Every structure is written in C-alpha cells, then in structure tokens.
Amino acid sequence: MRRPPRSAPREDPAEAAADRRTRALEEPLDVLVRPDPRFLRLEVRNPARGTRYTVVLPAYPSRDGGFCTCTDFARRDLGTCKHLEAAWIWASEHPEEASAPRPRPPPSRAWPEIDRRLRMAGRGPLTPTRLRAAGAVLCAGSGPGPVP
C-alpha cells in the first residue's frame, strides 16, 4: 500500500520572496522589452539554462498585478519569482525605458480584408454567426493572397 506523498513544509512568504530576489541578482538573467501598447511587457531569459519567460507589469510603476509565465510563479502562490524580481531590478535601473510611451502597433488589415472577401462572396458583413463562412471564404482563396 502506497502512502500519499508528504507535503513540503510551507515556505515563509517573506523568506521565499527574498530568495527570489537573491536568485534574480545571482543568476545570469537578460531582460528584453517587448512592444505592447497596453502595459510593460518584458522577456526574461536565462542563457545558461536556455529558458525564457514573459513578465508583465500592468500597473507599472506599482508592483501590483505583475505576473510571469514560469511554473514557480504559477505553483508557489508567492506573487513573485526570480523573473519578476529581475524585471523589477531592470525597471529600477532603466526607469526611462520602463516609463517610455509604448507605440501602438499598426492596425491589422485582416478584418477589413475578411469583410471584403465576404462581400465578394455575397455573404454580407462578418457577424458571430458568419465566422464559419469567413473561414470558408479565406480558405477558398477568393481575393488576393494571404491576409497580413
């Protein structure tokens, strides 16, 4: 008869957060800004391990609501990880880049092109009930080449 695994002792949140900050300082983590008009989005990469995670700081300069795509952040429920801490360290060292206005990306031409192709096929404007028709029109290849 197998015994269920023992749960690990619960970490002290303050010690665990301090450990994440220490690891962010000690490990070779690169931080790159990723364009996003809505919030500060960064990619934190560990070249020694070959890993990369997305860190989002939606309320920057407030620390509220930051999150990371790593498993430590998802599983530990600490509200931080070494990647988030590395992002905060980077933001404190590069405040002009972190606070810089983020340009909006150019608008997508995909939806107007879908509507145009639907009109050419005699199906009217795109509505939720016509999504299947939109896919069929795009796959049928009516109109010029792929939609950007």
Summary of the structure (lengths in Angstrom):
residues: 148
radius of gyration: 22.8
end to end distance: 59.0
largest distance: 68.1
contacts: 341
relative contact order: 0.12
helix: 41%
strand: 14%
